[in-house]
């Protein structure tokens, strides 16, 4: 299992996948805004989305888990 975390204070702009979706390495999982810039959050591995911990509009602290890919 791999936790997908944000690296800096961020706001979730969109979630691009759903629980149970198969994802490939490099695929966009979510878009977050940090320092007025929108950043794509790619999957670091091939796998399946196990859970989504954040919702659109939510503000996250550094290290917060967006989702888990297994």
Secondary structure, 3 states (H helix, E strand, C coil): CEEEECCCCEEEEEECCCCCCEECCCCEEEEEEECCEEEEEECCCCEEEEEECCCCCCEECCCCEEEEEC
